Amino acid sequence: MSAPASRARLGVVLSTVTAGPPQEFVDIGRLAEQHGFDSVFVNEGRGDALACAQAIASATRELTVGTNIANIYFRHPFLAASTCRTIAELHGGRLRVGFGMSHRGLLGSLGIDMGDARSHLRDYVAYVQDGLAGRAGSGFLQQPASSAPVRVYVAANTVESAAVAGEVGDGLMPFLSPMSYLPRLVTAARDSAARHARALDECTCVLSIPTFISDDADAALSAARYNLAFFALLPNYRRQWRRAGFGAAMDAIRALGRDASRAAAVKHIPDELVREVCVFGSAAQCRAQLDAFRAAGADLPVIAVSPVNEDRLVATRKAIVALA
């Protein structure tokens, strides 16, 4: 029997794209622990997600910390395994680390060639797992096995990436996956785990969900729609939402051209897509929507709080208290 909604596990993800000092992340981590949250994750945009996770872990006692996600193109897997082992051993195995491959255009702006991204993702995660098990490197560079457990997740917005999660990861970390499509991703991961003789109960789903809390339901819906318009300008997410049945809306946004503005794209974001991807409205409404995501296959929903007419970090603090 599942736990009642008030006691169900819940995480929060913080963004390194958000303006604010690292100390703010540490303070929010403490707040989340005080209010009974399971975990705090950090995504990797302009900052180092693993460094932030280490800082949060140092300031908390029981909270699970992690990345959602760390970029596989930003650090060699040898270093990634070493950093994960260090954090896990220092903090009693409280690390969950998610790895993903970002976007071709964004990486290209840094001079990074993605190559065959999905194959690279599979090989990268396998290498990190080997490093944590003491099977990577040789001679002077032979890595010791981690004395503390580290759960390694794979960013998976397609069934192909979900299969990689089942093959070499400990679970999957989708983002912006519609609720109705989530069971397909979970099934793909667990089927892959079974094919590779891996324990099915270890292949869990950590789902990051855009969250907009406000008693003004119309304002929350508007903020959520505007948020999704940003992601709809990125081809990866358009393909993801097209597969989930929102082809007409995605075609309309694609037709706007490569230089389309967010203001133009937002007009084509249907309310149904917002309901399938986000949680929004009052705290009570958000709790009910989170339970619906759990029922669809999210073992650990993780709120990615965006503001409704206020500062993002202020909104995040309020959401932690409201959903405690």
N, C-alpha and C positions, 0 to 999 in steps of 0.2 A: 504494500500500500504506500502511495506517495505521501510525503509530508504535507501538512496543511500549508496554504500559501504563505502564512505569516512566518513559517519556519523554514521554507524552502530556501535552498542556497541561491545566492545572488552575488555577482561580481560587478565591478565598475572598471572602465578603461579610461585612461587619461591620454591626452594627445600631446606629442612633442611639437606639434604645429602651433599649439596655443601659446600665446605670449604669457610669460610668467616664469619666475625663477624656479630651479629644481626644488628648493625648499618648500614651495607651494605643493608639489606632488607629495613630498614627505608628510606635510601636515594633513593633506587629504587622506593619505594612507592611514595615518593614526585615527582620523575621524571615522573612516570606514571600519576599522577594527573595533573601535568603541561602539559602533552601532550594529555589530554582528554580521558584517559582510564577510563572505567566504574569501574573497580575493580582490586584489587590485592589479590590473594589467596596464602596460604602457605601450602605445604604438610608436612606430619609428617613422618620423617624417623629417624634421629638421634636427632631431636630437638622438642621443644614444639610449635606446630603450632598455638595454641590459644594465647600463650604468644607473638609470633611474630605478629599475627594479631592485638593484642592490641597495641603493640609498633608502628606499621604502622598507626593505627587509630589515635594515639596520635599526630602524626606528620603531619597529613593531615586534610582537612576540609570537603571535599565532597566525597572523594573516598570510595567506598564500599570495605570492607575488609572481609576476611573469610578464611576457611580451605578447602583444596581440596587434600587430606581429613585428618580429625583427626581420630586416631585409637581408636575404641571402647574398645579395651582391655587395653588401657593405663591409663584410668581414669574412676572412677565410674560415672554413669549418673547423680547422684545427684550433684557432683562437676561440671560436664560438663554443666548442666543447670545453675548452679550458675555463672560460669565463663562467659557463653554466655550472661546471663542477665546483668552482670557487664559491659561487653564491650559494649553491645547495649545501656544501659542507659547512660554510659559515653559519647557515641559518636553518639547520635541521631539516633539510629536504623540502623546503617550502616553495620551491621553484617549479612553475609550469612555463615552458618556453614554446612560443609559436613562431614558426618560420614561414615566410611567403616571398613571392617574387615581384611584387610591386607592378609598375606599368612601364611599358616599353618607351613611351614618350618621355616620362619623367626621368627614367634612368639615362636615356639618350642625352638629356640636357647636361648630365654629368660626364658624358663620354663613355658610358657603360653600355656594352653590347650584351643584350640578354641571351643571345643565341637560342638554343632549344630550351626554353625556360622550364617546361615541365620535367624534362629529363634532368636538368640541372637541379631542380628542387628535390627530386627523388634522391639523386646522388649526394646532395648536400646533407639532407636529413639522415641518410644512411651513415654518412661519415661521422656526423655528430653523435649518433647512437653508438657507433663503434668507439669513438673517442671516450664517451662516458663509460663504456664497458671495458676500457683499457686495451682496445684492439687497434688503435690508430697510432701511426708513427712507428719509428723503429730506432734502435740504438739510443743515442743521446736524446732523441725526440720521442721516444716511446712514452705515450701518455698513461698515467696511472688510472685505474678504474675509480670512478666516483664512489666514495663511501656513503653518500647520501643519494636517495632516489631523485631523479629528474624526469618529469613527464614532458615528452616532446610532441608538439602538435604541428599539423600541416594546414596552412591556409587553403581552404577548399571551397571554391564557388562553382565548380563544375564536377560532374561525376568522375571525370578522368583524374582530377586532382584529389577527389575524395578517395579514389582507389589507391593513390599514392599514400594517403594518410593511413589507410588500412594496411598497406604493405609494410611501410617502414616507420610509421608514427605510432603514437599512443592515443591518437584521436585527431579530430578535425576541428578547424576554427574558421567557419564561414563568416562572411560579412556581407550585409545587405541582401541576404538570401531570403526570398519570399517564404512566408510560413508554409504555403502549400507545396513549395518545391523542396523544403528542408528534408522531408522523409526520403526523397530520392537520394540526396547526398549521404544521409546516415546509412541507408541501405547499401549504397555503393561502397562505403568505407568498411562496413561490417562484412559484406560479401568478400571483399578483397582480403580482409583479415583472415577469414575462414579459408580462402584459397591458399594462403601462405601459412596456414597452421598456427595462427596467432589467436590468443584468447579474446573472444568476442566481448566479454565484459570489461576489457581494458580499452576498447575503442570508443571513447566518449566524445561528445559534441559540446564544444564551448562556442556559443553564438554571441557575437557582438551586435547589439541592437541600438540604433539611434533612438534617443529618448527625449521627449519634450513634455515636461510637467508644467501644467498651468490649469487653473480652474476656468480659464477662458478657453473653451474647447476650440472655438474658431481660430484664435491666435495660435494655439498649439498645432492645429492642422496646417495652418499657413506656414508656420516655421518649419514643420516637417517636410512639407512639399518643396519649399525653397532649398532645404538641405539636400533632398534627393536630386534636385535639378543640377546641382554641382556635379554629382557623380554620374548623372545621365550624359554629361558631356565627355565622359571617358568611355572609349569603346568596350573595354572589358565588362563594365557594368551594364551597358546597353545589351551586349550579347547575353549576359546572365538573365536580365529581365525579359528579353525576347524569348528565351527558352522557357521561362515560367509563364508565358501566355500574354505578355504585354508588348507583342510585336508591333501593333499599329502605333502605339505611343512612341516606341523607340525609333520606328521608321520616320515618324514625323520630326523627331528631334535630330536624327541623322541628316534629314533633308535640309535642316537649317544651315548646314555647312560647318567646316572645321573651326571657323571663327565665331561661332554662335555664342551669344551671351547667356548667362544664367537666367536673366530676366525673360529672355525669349523661350528658353527651355522649360521654365517653370509652368508655362501655360499648357504644356502637354503632359504634365505629370498627373495621372488619374488618381482620384481619392482611393481607389481600390489598391493601387500600388503602395500608397502610404500605409494603409491598414495592414497590408501583407508584410511590410518591411520594418515599420517603426512601432514604438509605443508612444502614445501621446494622450494628453488630457489631464484630468485630476489624478491624484495619487491612487485613488481607488480604481479608476479606470486603467491606469498603468499596471497595477498589480494583476488585474484580471487579464490584461493582454499578455503579460509575462507568463502567466499560467498557461495561456493558449500556446505560446511558443514552447513551453516545457512539454505540453501534450503532443506537439508536433515533432519532438525529438531533441530539443535543446536540453542536455543534461545540466548545463550551467549557463543560464542567460547572463550576459554581461552588458550593463547599461553604458552606452556611449552618449553622455548627456550633452545636449546642445541647448543654447539659451532660447527663451521666449521673451524677447524684449528686455534682456539683462545680460551681464557679463557671463561668459562660459564657466569660469571657475566658481563664481558665486552660485550659478545654477547647479553646478555639480555638488557643491556642499549642501544646498537645499534638498537636492534629490536624494542624497545619502540619508539625510534625516527623515525625509518624507517616506522613503521606502524601507526604512530599517525594520 
